[in-house]
Amino acid sequence: MTDIKTFLKPKGDYKNLIAFQKTECIYDITLFFVEHYLPQIGDRTVDQMRQAARSGKQNIAEGNETGTTSMEACIKLVNVAKASLKELQEDYEDYLRNHGNLFWDVDSQQCRNARAWCREHSKPADYMRVCEERDDITLANVALVLIHQTDFLLRRLLEKHKQDFLEEGGTKEQMSAARRQWREEHGMGYLNGSYGKNGRNEKTK
């Protein structure tokens, strides 16, 4: 007897996803940034940045867990994470624009060095050292580099989820396919069991 294809496949530990690890770093950087460089009273930006950074992280975790039973919900939550990071990107860009447009040029040595460093580092502790050693402008630019890289990873994750959905269908489709396979392997023609293993109508014997 063949094994019935499971329709509740575990998605694995979301903490092993590089995209999730990057959002943890973004979250910790953002908490440090708003506590040290933004006014704590009368500025809604503090809460907005905290919430956007948290949403980017939490929705990846929730999407991974939800994906066990609903690929559609998983895709939606990853999109929410992307949108939250885009909101956070705007806040960092606003800060730099309001402090003299001190953006790093994409081709500058600073930006190239940051991109290379961020690609190789996905632990919050590494970025906490950066927070302690660098100024607000450097930190905002590093955060933007990290957000862009994470957005790329999330786009790749979305493409994978979409491909899985096209190949395997949603959970309802997988449940129906598994049920049909189970009936075939047990010689049952219909759900009500009116047909036996030999295909004869048991009620008319």
N, C-alpha and C positions, 0 to 999 in steps of 0.2 A: 504494500500500500504506500502510495506517495504521501509526502507530508503536505498538508493543506497550507497554502500560502497565508501567512499571517497578515491581518489587516490592521493590527495595532503595533506596528514596528517601533521600538524605542529609538529615539533620535540621538541618544548618546548624551554625555554630560556637556551641557552648554558652556561650562567653564573652560572646556578645552577648545572652544571656538576662538580663533585669534581675534575675530571681530568683537566678541564679548570682552576679551582681555583688553583690547584697545579702549573700549567704552569705559571700563573700570578706570583706566589711566586718565581718560578725559574727565570723568566724574571727579576724581581726586584733585586733578589740576584745577578744575573749576571751583571746587570748594575752597581751595587755597587762594585762588585768584580773587574771588568775591569777598573773602574775609579780610584780605590784605589791601586791596586796591579799590574797592567800591564802598561808598558810604553805607553804613548799616541801618540808618534811619531815613525814611522818606524816599527810598529808591526801590521801586518795584523790580528793577533789573536784577537785583540780588536773588530774589525768590524765583524769578523767571529763569535765570541761568541755572540755578540749582535744579529746578524741576525739569528743564530741558535735558540737562546732563543725566539726571536720574532716569528720565523716560527712555533715553537712548539705551541705557544699560538694562533696565528692567524689562523692556518690551522684547529684547532679544531673548532673555531668559524665559519669559512667558511664552513667546512664540515657539521656542524649541520644545517646551513641555506640551503646549497645545497641539503641536504638529503630530503628536502620537495619535490623536483622534480627529484632527481636522487640519488638513493641509491648507485649506482656504483661510482659516483663522491664522495659521502660522504666517502665511504670506502677508496678510493684512497687518499683523503686529510688527513684522520686520519693516514694512513700509512706514509704520508709525515711528519706529526707532530712527529711520532715515530722516523723516520729517523733523523730529525733535533735534537731531544733530544739525540739521540745516538752520533751525531757529537759533541754536546756540552759536553757530558760525556767524550769523548776522549780528549777534550781540558782541562777539569779539571784534568783528569788523567795525562796528559802531564805535567801540572803545578806541581802536587804533585811528579811525578817522577823526575822532574828537580830540586826539592827542597829536595832531600834526600829520595825519596820513602816513604813519610810520610803518607801512606794510613792507615786508620783504619782497623784493622782486623775485619772481619765480626762477629766474636764471642766476640770481646772486649766489655767491659762495655760501653765505649764511643759510639760505634756503636749501641749497643742495646738501649741505652738511646735515641740516635738520632732517631732511627727508631720509637720508641714509641712516641716520641714528635712530629715528623713529621706526623704520622698517625692522630694525634689529632688536628693539626693546619693547616688551609688552607687559612689563611688571610695574605696578604703581610705585614701588619703592624707587625705581630708577628715575621716575619723573618727579618724585618728591625731592630728590637731590637737586634736580634742575630748578625746582621752585625755590629752594632755599638759596641757591647760588646766583640766580639771574634776576634781572629787573622785570617790571611789569610788561614792557614792550616786547622783550624777548619771549616772555612766557605766553603772551597773547599770540604771537606769531607761531610758536611751537604748537600751541593748542590748535591753531588753524591747520597746520601741516598734518597733525594727527587726525583731525576731523576729516580732512580730505582723504587720507589713506583709509580711514575706517569706512567712509562712504563707498569707496571702491570695493572694499571687502564685502560690504552689505549688498552691493549690486550683484556681486558674484554669488553670494548666498541666495539671493532672490532668484537668480537664473537657475540655480540648482533646484530650488524648491519648485519652480515652475516646470522644469523638465521632469522632475519626479511626478508632479501632478499630471502632466500630459501622458507619461508612460504608465502610471499606475491608477490614475483617477482619484476621486475623492474617497473618503472613508465609506460612504454608502455603497459606491460602486465596488469597492474592495470587499465589503461585507457580503454583497450579493454574489460576487464571483466565488468567494470562499464557501458560501452556503451551497451554491450549485455544485462545486467540486465535492463537497461533503456528501451531497445526495447521490452524485454519480458513483463515488467510491463505496457507498453503502447500498447501491442498487435501488435507490428510491427515486421514482419518476416524478412524484409530486410531493409538495410539502405535507399534504394531509395523509400521505402514506397509502392511498387507495390503490397504488400500483406496487406490486411486489418486486422481488429481485429478478424474476423472469419476465417482467414487463406485462404480466397478465393482471387483469382487474380482479383483485382479491374478493371484491364484493359480489362477483357474478359466478364464483366457483360453484 
